[in-house]
């Protein structure tokens, strides 16, 4: 680990000013950043500890939505009574991730900003365009079992690791950020980036911008929802494929549905036109399979991860069935319903 300067501001403006310095990094729970620093993957010259900032509250907002403070922990969020009552999809996704100990330290802002778990990104002795812009993507033509099948580029096939972000994508959340130029609000679907020609950029934050809160809309999906996570082991493992579904039924027909995938792309993956294929349809395997094929249209495997394409389609069908039946996947008894 290299030497670095350390600052601990008490106000958001001071934190933003410090974070705008060259090669600065914000530190909250540190469950990802500290690991990256230990491995010499992240080498900030200045660490800005934001834990004194007043960003830890979870509060109701005008219009019936909910504001999640960026420094509220994942566990406090998942077990918050309003989240459990009105946003159970989000609670389920958070509880599907990491361990209780990590969730007690990890923050909401840190969760959506965590970096890929690509083997090549973590190993500084291997090529990776996310670490070094001049290098190639070692996963292309290498070991790529966990890598992207959607939205990848010839520069990077890494996937985003967050479970929480997948649920937020299905719920149409918004991310509030503050920077030198003031505050702005970013729809969650525009927050994370596909790799394109700049895979080192995970999101659309400007230098020095700080996530202050995540806003959930007033629309609730309390009955017909699920978060289905498929992984190599049943606990403390990142998704090979995950599916968040939020659905509303009226008179036996699908009136609204959102389907977000995790573990398959550089960002939580949604395909709104494919979701629209289900509107007005009666829930059923045939309709779900048609939507699954549309949602994964354009999927390309890299060899080791070819299996993800049929797996993702089957997972979408299963998750849509769980949501339609009102039998969401349990994160305690993790056998697939």
Phi and psi in degrees as a GROMACS rama.xvg file:
@    title "Ramachandran Plot"
@    xaxis  label "Phi"
@    yaxis  label "Psi"
@TYPE xy
-79.9955  164.771  UNK-2
-72.5049  147.628  UNK-3
-151.243  156.782  UNK-4
-83.7961  153.011  UNK-5
-128.783  129.305  UNK-6
-128.389  149.18  UNK-7
-136.117  78.4506  UNK-8
-71.4724  158.955  UNK-9
-103.651  -8.22611  UNK-10
-132.251  150.919  UNK-11
-60.4961  -43.8748  UNK-12
-59.9129  -41.534  UNK-13
-67.4821  -37.0516  UNK-14
-65.6067  -42.3155  UNK-15
-63.1872  -42.5625  UNK-16
-61.2239  -43.7402  UNK-17
-67.801  -39.694  UNK-18
-70.1744  -15.8119  UNK-19
-82.8055  -8.14348  UNK-20
-67.1322  157.833  UNK-21
-60.3791  128.194  UNK-22
56.4587  48.5487  UNK-23
-101.559  154.721  UNK-24
-136.799  138.233  UNK-25
-82.1454  138.88  UNK-26
-117.505  121.742  UNK-27
-116.243  -104.595  UNK-28
-69.1334  -30.6378  UNK-29
78.4299  7.68865  UNK-30
-67.9122  -19.2063  UNK-31
-108.801  -47.5394  UNK-32
-59.0781  -45.8306  UNK-33
-62.8998  -40.4052  UNK-34
-60.5766  -43.9948  UNK-35
-65.3047  -36.5775  UNK-36
-68.2078  -39.5736  UNK-37
-62.0241  -34.2005  UNK-38
-87.8986  1.91417  UNK-39
64.1336  21.4805  UNK-40
-80.6159  -47.7193  UNK-41
-97.6794  131.023  UNK-42
-133.78  60.5773  UNK-43
-67.4338  144.354  UNK-44
-86.0353  -17.3726  UNK-45
-143.09  128.924  UNK-46
-107.12  123.474  UNK-47
-106.969  104.36  UNK-48
-78.2229  116.994  UNK-49
-103.218  12.7758  UNK-50
-69.7477  -14.2556  UNK-51
-86.3419  -6.50292  UNK-52
-74.639  148.321  UNK-53
-82.7119  65.742  UNK-54
-125.24  25.5009  UNK-55
-103.726  4.76242  UNK-56
-87.2024  153.914  UNK-57
-119.357  115.469  UNK-58
-135.543  149.734  UNK-59
-74.0823  146.344  UNK-60
-121.933  164.985  UNK-61
-55.8813  139.705  UNK-62
91.747  -2.9683  UNK-63
97.49  2.61929  UNK-64
-82.3711  -172.028  UNK-65
-137.923  135.589  UNK-66
-107.178  121.745  UNK-67
-98.8169  114.936  UNK-68
-60.9934  143.13  UNK-69
-62.9888  -27.2436  UNK-70
-97.8681  2.14225  UNK-71
-65.2589  138.137  UNK-72
-75.3916  160.943  UNK-73
-60.7748  -41.6413  UNK-74
-67.0744  -43.1791  UNK-75
-60.2766  -34.7418  UNK-76
-71.3039  -48.8162  UNK-77
-61.9063  -34.3956  UNK-78
-98.6887  4.92214  UNK-79
-65.9163  133.875  UNK-80
-59.1888  -34.6389  UNK-81
-72.509  -38.2287  UNK-82
-62.8469  -45.836  UNK-83
-65.8105  -34.9291  UNK-84
-78.6792  -44.7448  UNK-85
-106.382  -20.6362  UNK-86
-132.008  55.3061  UNK-87
-63.7373  -24.7411  UNK-88
-60.6909  -43.2613  UNK-89
-65.1277  -44.5591  UNK-90
-58.3713  -43.7477  UNK-91
-63.1859  -43.2473  UNK-92
-64.8312  -41.4966  UNK-93
-63.2529  -43.5689  UNK-94
-70.1102  -16.5739  UNK-95
-77.9407  -12.8608  UNK-96
-106.01  147.98  UNK-97
56.2833  -155.192  UNK-98
-120.53  162.964  UNK-99
-55.683  -37.2091  UNK-100
-63.9992  -44.0451  UNK-101
-67.3482  -39.638  UNK-102
-66.4174  -26.281  UNK-103
-71.3846  -21.5358  UNK-104
-103.579  -36.934  UNK-105
-67.1061  143.176  UNK-106
-107.783  163.495  UNK-107
-64.0941  -44.2156  UNK-108
-63.8307  -41.2793  UNK-109
-66.5828  -36.212  UNK-110
-59.7474  -48.7022  UNK-111
-73.9074  -14.7964  UNK-112
-101.735  4.65583  UNK-113
-65.4572  154.104  UNK-114
-99.961  163.939  UNK-115
-57.7319  153.623  UNK-116
-101.097  24.0406  UNK-117
-54.6472  134.76  UNK-118
-57.3071  -40.8651  UNK-119
-72.6434  -31.5437  UNK-120
-65.6562  -38.3691  UNK-121
-81.0014  -19.7066  UNK-122
-102.058  105.045  UNK-123
-69.8514  -8.20681  UNK-124
-91.4083  3.80505  UNK-125
-117.292  158.201  UNK-126
-73.6739  142.237  UNK-127
-162.001  122.365  UNK-128
-73.2869  -18.4714  UNK-129
-73.1331  -28.3014  UNK-130
-91.4502  -40.2765  UNK-131
-134.138  112.439  UNK-132
-61.4944  -21.6165  UNK-133
-88.634  -8.17993  UNK-134
-91.5454  175.159  UNK-135
-98.6756  170.971  UNK-136
-83.5199  111.641  UNK-137
-66.2363  -24.0386  UNK-138
-72.065  -26.9638  UNK-139
-74.0555  112.326  UNK-140
86.5653  0.246704  UNK-141
-111.912  -146.893  UNK-142
-83.7009  113.12  UNK-143
-137.151  31.681  UNK-144
-59.5663  -34.612  UNK-145
-95.5197  7.12234  UNK-146
-90.8242  179.332  UNK-147
-73.1212  145.846  UNK-148
-116.48  -7.65762  UNK-149
-132.491  140.685  UNK-150
68.8185  13.7009  UNK-151
-80.9013  172.367  UNK-152
-136.381  176.051  UNK-153
-76.0717  0.584712  UNK-154
-98.1087  -25.6308  UNK-155
-165.296  137.85  UNK-156
-126.57  26.9615  UNK-157
-71.634  159.624  UNK-158
-116.576  155.603  UNK-159
-82.9331  136.469  UNK-160
-91.9487  -9.72457  UNK-161
-74.129  132.899  UNK-162
-80.0358  -42.394  UNK-163
-56.6061  -43.5483  UNK-164
-63.938  -30.6832  UNK-165
-66.4421  -44.7578  UNK-166
-64.7665  -40.4511  UNK-167
-61.0636  -36.3758  UNK-168
-64.1378  -41.8946  UNK-169
-67.8418  -27.0803  UNK-170
-92.0782  0.399568  UNK-171
57.2478  46.3703  UNK-172
-71.12  167.825  UNK-173
-127.761  144.111  UNK-174
-107.43  125.617  UNK-175
-96.8176  128.14  UNK-176
-130.887  152.527  UNK-177
-127.005  133.983  UNK-178
-137.781  -170.157  UNK-179
-57.0328  -34.6675  UNK-180
-84.829  3.16301  UNK-181
109.76  -161.761  UNK-182
-96.3892  145.993  UNK-183
-144.763  162.381  UNK-184
-119.22  128.592  UNK-185
-117.942  120.277  UNK-186
-56.3394  140.174  UNK-187
-58.2571  -31.7396  UNK-188
-67.8123  -18.1535  UNK-189
-105.705  -0.163398  UNK-190
-76.8  -50.8173  UNK-191
-88.1885  153.838  UNK-192
-113.096  153.535  UNK-193
-80.1979  158.677  UNK-194
-67.6867  -42.1744  UNK-195
49.7005  -135.824  UNK-196
-94.5898  1.47812  UNK-197
-130.563  65.0781  UNK-198
-66.0837  -16.0345  UNK-199
-72.4075  -12.8997  UNK-200
-96.135  109.816  UNK-201
-81.4485  -26.989  UNK-202
-145.672  -175.298  UNK-203
-100.693  15.9647  UNK-204
-64.6481  141.971  UNK-205
-87.4289  159.488  UNK-206
-53.6767  128.529  UNK-207
87.0115  -10.4828  UNK-208
-69.5538  141.476  UNK-209
-121.24  130.198  UNK-210
-71.3434  125.774  UNK-211
-107.478  -27.1979  UNK-212
-165.606  163.524  UNK-213
-125.258  125.116  UNK-214
-101.238  129.816  UNK-215
-100.083  136.806  UNK-216
-71.8548  168.255  UNK-217
-71.3371  -22.3838  UNK-218
-67.3407  127.677  UNK-219
-111.727  143.623  UNK-220
-123.23  89.0394  UNK-221
-102.608  -10.7067  UNK-222
-117.944  -52.4151  UNK-223
-101.327  87.0314  UNK-224
-155.477  164.96  UNK-225
-166.826  156.116  UNK-226
-127.202  109.061  UNK-227
-106.31  121.423  UNK-228
-122.32  120.182  UNK-229
-105.593  129.302  UNK-230
-151.051  173.071  UNK-231
-75.3448  -25.9502  UNK-232
-142.108  162.943  UNK-233
-80.6798  -8.03682  UNK-234
-144.728  153.674  UNK-235
51.7262  50.7422  UNK-236
-145.498  147.15  UNK-237
-80.7637  157.937  UNK-238
-71.4238  135.35  UNK-239
-76.6717  -46.4685  UNK-240
-145.842  135.765  UNK-241
-133.508  154.833  UNK-242
-137.438  123.758  UNK-243
-106.21  129.02  UNK-244
-126.209  129.286  UNK-245
-121.779  123.453  UNK-246
-135.422  148.087  UNK-247
-129.489  126.963  UNK-248
-106.921  141.428  UNK-249
-137.455  120.5  UNK-250
52.994  42.3018  UNK-251
77.5076  6.10817  UNK-252
-119.176  156.473  UNK-253
-80.3011  114.8  UNK-254
-93.6239  -28.1934  UNK-255
-156.843  143.237  UNK-256
-156.167  139.256  UNK-257
-127.157  135.496  UNK-258
-129.043  118.202  UNK-259
-120.719  137.426  UNK-260
-109.747  144.059  UNK-261
-119.692  159.238  UNK-262
77.8099  6.78296  UNK-263
-122.159  -8.22722  UNK-264
-152.653  173.606  UNK-265
-70.1004  -9.07606  UNK-266
-149.285  163.227  UNK-267
-55.0628  132.858  UNK-268
-104.235  123.904  UNK-269
-129.715  149.727  UNK-270
-133.459  91.0134  UNK-271
-60.1694  -43.8215  UNK-272
-59.5796  -35.1343  UNK-273
-69.0066  -38.1315  UNK-274
-60.7571  -37.9636  UNK-275
-61.8783  -23.0645  UNK-276
-61.9588  -22.7858  UNK-277
-89.9033  -15.7282  UNK-278
-64.8925  128.064  UNK-279
86.5539  -5.58192  UNK-280
-89.4112  151.243  UNK-281
-78.0646  138.998  UNK-282
-58.7961  134.581  UNK-283
-178.142  158.006  UNK-284
-60.4555  -39.8906  UNK-285
-63.3897  -47.354  UNK-286
-64.4289  -39.8363  UNK-287
-65.5537  -39.9352  UNK-288
-66.8909  -37.9253  UNK-289
-62.5179  -44.4987  UNK-290
-64.6139  -39.6596  UNK-291
-62.0883  -41.3625  UNK-292
-64.8927  -39.0615  UNK-293
-69.2181  -40.8487  UNK-294
-62.6763  -34.9956  UNK-295
-99.7207  13.2376  UNK-296
-57.622  134.581  UNK-297
88.2239  1.08128  UNK-298
-63.4235  136.828  UNK-299
-134.269  127.96  UNK-300
-87.1088  165.431  UNK-301
-117.148  15.2973  UNK-302
111.158  -82.8907  UNK-303
-62.8154  -27.8903  UNK-304
-105.102  16.1816  UNK-305
-56.9117  -33.2417  UNK-306
-61.4082  -20.9348  UNK-307
-64.8598  -27.651  UNK-308
-66.3501  -56.5437  UNK-309
-65.112  -32.8356  UNK-310
-62.8459  -43.6231  UNK-311
-61.8064  -42.2333  UNK-312
-64.5194  -42.7943  UNK-313
-66.4457  -37.496  UNK-314
-66.1024  -38.993  UNK-315
-62.6337  -45.9765  UNK-316
-59.8159  -44.5572  UNK-317
-65.3726  -43.0603  UNK-318
-66.2021  -41.0199  UNK-319
-62.5023  -38.2554  UNK-320
-65.0471  -41.9469  UNK-321
-60.7935  -45.8859  UNK-322
-64.2432  -45.732  UNK-323
-61.8065  -35.4014  UNK-324
-81.862  -7.98468  UNK-325
69.3081  31.0465  UNK-326
-122.762  73.3686  UNK-327
-62.1794  151.424  UNK-328
-60.3684  128.263  UNK-329
-75.78  138.419  UNK-330
-96.8684  5.61912  UNK-331
-103.057  -56.355  UNK-332
-94.4762  99.1096  UNK-333
-87.4227  8.20694  UNK-334
-65.0262  136.509  UNK-335
-71.1917  125.988  UNK-336
